[in-house]
C-alpha cells in the first residue's frame, strides 16, 4: 500500500513538472507576440490544461496497455519508480538548460528501459511500443508540413490585407488559439501519468483492468494545472523567440497547426510530444514565410535533444532500476 501511494505521488510529481516544462510550449507564441501577458497566459493555460486532461483517456489507455507486458515483469513497482524518477530527472535537467525536450519521449524511454532492465526485451510489447515511437517520430514531420501549408494559405487569404490591422486582429485571435493549444496539451500529455498510475493499481490488485479511475483523472489534471501555474520562462524564450521572430499571424498559424495535429493524435489514442509538434509547427510556418527567417542553429540543438532523449532515458532508467532494486 505504501509503495502504491509513493508511485501515485511520484506520477503526480511528473505531471506537475510536465505542467511547467511542457505547457510553456503551449503559451510561448502568445507571450512572445504580447497577445497575452505571462501571468494571464499561465492562468489561462492552467485552466485549459485541467479541462483537457479530464475529457479523454485514450492516450492513457495506450500507455497502460501497449508499452509494458505486466505478465513478464517480476518487479513492477521498481520498474515504475525507476521510470518515473528517470523521466523527472531528465525533465528537470532540460528545463534548467532551457531545452524544449520531450516529456513524452522521456517517459516512454524510461518505462522501456526500466522494464528491459527487469526482464529483458520480453518485458515490453514491441508492437505497441513501435506504434508509439512511430507516432512520436512522425508527428513532428506532419506538424512541420501542416504549419507550412497553413501559413501558405494565410498568405493567399490575407495578401491584400493591411498588415498592421491584420496583425492586430490576429493578436486578439491568439487568445483563442493559445487556449486551444493548452487544451490540446492537456488532452494528450496529462494522460501519460494516468496510464502509469493505472499500471501500478493493476499490478497491486487494486483493480482488475486498465480502465482509468475518475480520481486518477482528476488528480493528474490538478497536478498538471498546478505545475502550469508555476510557468516555464526558460522554454517559453526558446520556443517563442529563438526558432524565429514571430508575428501574430505566424503564431496563429503555428498554434492552429499544432493543435490540429495533437487533437487528431489524441482522437486515435496516440501519445505525441507536444513539445516537438509545437516547435515543428513554428519551423514549418517560418519556412513558409522565409526560409532564412528560421534560426536553424537553434532548431538543430532542439532536434539533437529530441533524438537523444529516448536512448539517454533508457540507459538512465535501467541504471536507476538497478539501484532501486537493491532497496525495494
Secondary structure, 3 states (H helix, E strand, C coil): CHHHHHHHHHHHHHHHHHHHHHHHHHHHHHHHCCCCCHHHHHHHHHHHHHHHHHCCCHHHHHHHHHCECHHHCCCHHHHHHHHHHHHHHHHHHHHHHCCCCCHHHHHHHHHHHHHHHHHHHHHECHHHHHHHHHHHHHHHHHHHHHHHHHHHHHHHHCCCCCHHHHHHHHHHHHHHHHHHHHHHHHHHHHHHHHHHHHHHHHHCCCCCCCCCCHHHHHHHHHHHHHHHHHCCHHHHHHHHHCCCCCCHHHHHHHHHHHHHHHHHHHHCCCCCCHHHHHHHHHHHHHHHHCHHHCCHHHHHHHHHHHHHHHHHHHHHHHHHHHHHCCCC
